[in-house]
Amino acid sequence: MFRPHPSGSETGTQHSGPLGAQRTTGKLLATQGYVVGVEISGSGARQSVALANLDGEILHRVRRPLDYVPNSETVLRLLDEMFAEVTGHESLQDGRILRVGVAVGGLVDAARGVVRTLYHAHGWDNFPLQDYFAERLDAPCIIDNNANAAALAEVRYGAGVGERVALYIGLGRGIGGALVVNGKIYHGETCTAGEIGHMLVKDDGPTCSCGHHGHLEAVASARAIAGRMIGLSVEYPETEAALQRLTSGRTERITAEQVFRLAVDGDQVARHIVD
Ligand SMILES: [Zn+2]
């Protein structure tokens, strides 16, 4: 326990007064509020809600995948249930929700807080999602594209800590991209600065989720890589056998990560696809 210096009241005041008060304030802040993080995936495959304290520690998280292409009402109803679960009385011991952050797997106008469109779902065109959540949870809310949110997280906490310029690439059903410059998401004039998935890379290439042909995500998304592996492997017995082994006979379940591993292990078909 700290005791004021016996020979000077000034020193004593400096240490036990302001410093002590600051510590108390800091501690109170950390336990008196929470933040809620939400992810809405473009395809319905991932809906997540997480409750965290102000140190960024996740206290409670729920995930509800949907195996069909959802509309906005279905997703928002589902999220309501998830909020109730995550912010239930036993989770929110003291304090209240101070901020809400929402990552959306689609085109987002972050400045206006509006979802422009989700390629794989219905009813989201020009949806004012930021206001919707702010009202629903009675807390300030920000929304952004999910790749942008992930990029910012990598720069704050992950692979990009300390970097002045970072490009994030997310491989999944599509290809998400984002730029973080000087610690801030670079949105660009039309909020699509990092959207590299829909660049044309192959004339007359495979059909993209957006309906065009030969876009990067139609050629090199995790789904495209796995699909190409399944298609090619039937002609190469050794590769086919490796796939059977890796997937316990369910080759349709091969993942892009496994294709990359096979390439590292020297499988020629996998190498060709990765190249
Ligand atoms: Zn496209």
Boltz pocket constraint, residues with backbone or C-beta under 6 A from the ligand:
constraints:
  - pocket:
      binder: B
      contacts: [[A, 197], [A, 198], [A, 199], [A, 208], [A, 209], [A, 210], [A, 211], [A, 212], [A, 215], [A, 217]]
      max_distance: 6.0
